[in-house]
Amino acid sequence: MKSFITPYKLTGFDKLDSLVEHRTKFRAEFCELNVFETRKRAEQFNLKFNGLTITSMLRGKKVMYMPEVNSFDYFPGETVIIPTDTPIQIDFPEAEIDNPTQCTALAIDNSYIHHQLEIINEKLKPETQKKDWVIDINEVILNNNDEMASLSSKLLRVFTGDDPFRDYNIDLILRELLLNIIRVQNLKSYRNNTQIIHSQVYLVMQYIMSRINQSITVEDLCNISCMSKSTLYRAFIDEVGAPPGKIIIDEKLNYAKKLLLDKSITIKEIAYASGFNDPNYFCRIFKKYEGVSPNVYRENHTAY
């Protein structure tokens, strides 16, 4: 489930100083936003940033190479966290004059990030979360949620605009963005189930994923967590940035998408296997969230 950042205007062709990763810089007091554009196919472009960097794809496709991370395709709707001084290498397999790639790279002073993490852990950490919140540099590839895309689009507008309160507004937006990234990373960690996490939301997530082929209601989650609806809702928003009802739908659709890769399973069977009682409702929800019907998704993602 990806949300997309509004692309920035492309640089006029006569103003490009390079067809590969032409860079436009916008500087603030504690961070720097770079907008990169590439207009031709290229390989092995090397880059490194001072300070932790949040990169987001706006247009096109890249292939990224980072130490201790398998190479991966990088598309719009995705964000990548790059630790300080990490060497990265980039391929541009599809970039053309009329099909450019465009991404942002927000390099942030380490002292600013440390200060914001102190505030979050002192003031905002929910009671259900027992360990300190951090930006996990091992969880580098993230899908943008609605809030991340909205904040990133707003940040880009403020950086490139003429707001007289520019630095003040950048600070406010960046605080929200960092907190949202932590929540998205929390959600990914809870889904991966790679470690025991002392969090009531984590336990509820495990309950959802263990019963993905059954009907699950928010009332069920309240009963197993011993929380009221309002308390459960707030705990999910605080820790993973999404309400429990949306998490239920997301997990069911993620499971359905895996089943859709097998053409021997009918859409009706997939609906029931994903815990939907009505196949027609399943198809409506799938199209609402994915933008295409289950049949079209299957055609786009299977080659046999």
Secondary structure, 3 states (H helix, E strand, C coil): CCCCCCCCCCCCHHHCCCCCCEEEEEECCCEEEEEEEECCCEEEEEECCCCEEEEEEEECCEEEEECCEEEEEECCCEEEEECCCCCEEEEECCCECCECEEEEEEEECHHHHHHHHHHHHHHHCCCCECCCCCCCCCCCEEECCHHHHHHHHHHHHHHHCCCCCHHHHHHHHHHHHHHHHHHHHHHHHHHHCCCCCCEHHHHHHHHHHHCCCCCCCHHHHHHHHCCCHHHHHHHHHHHHCCCHHHHHHHHHHHHHHHHHCCCCCCHHHHHHHCCCCCHHHHHHHHHHHHCCCHHHHHHHHCCC
